[in-house]
Amino acid sequence: MARFAPLYDVEIFDARADVRATFFNTEKYGIDDTAAYFEQVTVKLDIESSAPPEATASLVAHAERACHAAQSLRHPIDVTLTATLNGTPLP
């Protein structure tokens, strides 16, 4: 938000984000072998500013569109993990 605030003439005095998620995780507890995954992510954003609500809402919408984390969670992607031990690849 701070990066785009000048575009909307929004001075931010303070901003806090509370990010919460629910996820399916039965494999961790040995119930079955279904891999864990997020079911929902919720972000509560508290902004302190003297800017009008319309400008602040436009800023929030722009910042959300530019958020790589939010956009990545909205679209399934392949994830690849490679690991090494003392420079040698692990199987």
PEZIFEN-V906756 format. One record per helix or strand of 2 or more residues. SS is the DSSP state (hx for helix, st for strand). FROM is the first residue (numbers start at 0). TO is the last residue. If there is no record, write none. Layout:
BEGIN
SS;FROM;TO / SS;FROM;TO
END
This chain:
BEGIN
hx;1;7 / st;11;23 / hx;26;28 / st;36;48 / hx;52;64 / hx;67;73 / st;83;84 / st;87;88
END
